[in-house]
Amino acid sequence: MLIYTNIKINKIRFYHENVKKQKDIRSKEEYKMLKKDVKKKGILDPVVVESFSPDFLRMHVGEQRLLLAHELGIDKLKAFVYTKYETKKKPCIGRKINNVKQIKKYFRNTMIPSYKCLCDYIKSGIITLL
């Protein structure tokens, strides 16, 4: 199941809780450039989050955006939330996604890693659209 929603960043856990890795990400020039861009334009593309329960959401694609949100005081991120497990209950409140065309309209272009990841997961069967 796949849901599009806005999520409070304090509900999202990092995929890698490794502080050293996060420090390494912050030290890269690409990150510093992205930070300047986000200050001007905001975070434009959604992240991908895996739901294990409504209270356990783990970042899958978009760690830089989550780090920037924390640093810049952004309290919510646009996100696609998926669960690998069969469930009739939605993992969170939001818009249920039924096809790839619905996903595409939320991204600036199809080269964005979050978009590519979602398409790969759907193609491989990790995410099932209902």
Secondary structure as UniProt FT lines:
FT   STRAND          2..8
FT   HELIX           9..11
FT   STRAND          12..13
FT   HELIX           19..27
FT   HELIX           29..41
FT   STRAND          47..53
FT   TURN            54..55
FT   STRAND          56..61
FT   HELIX           63..72
FT   STRAND          76..82
FT   STRAND          95..96
FT   HELIX           100..104
FT   TURN            105..106
FT   TURN            110..111
FT   HELIX           113..124
//
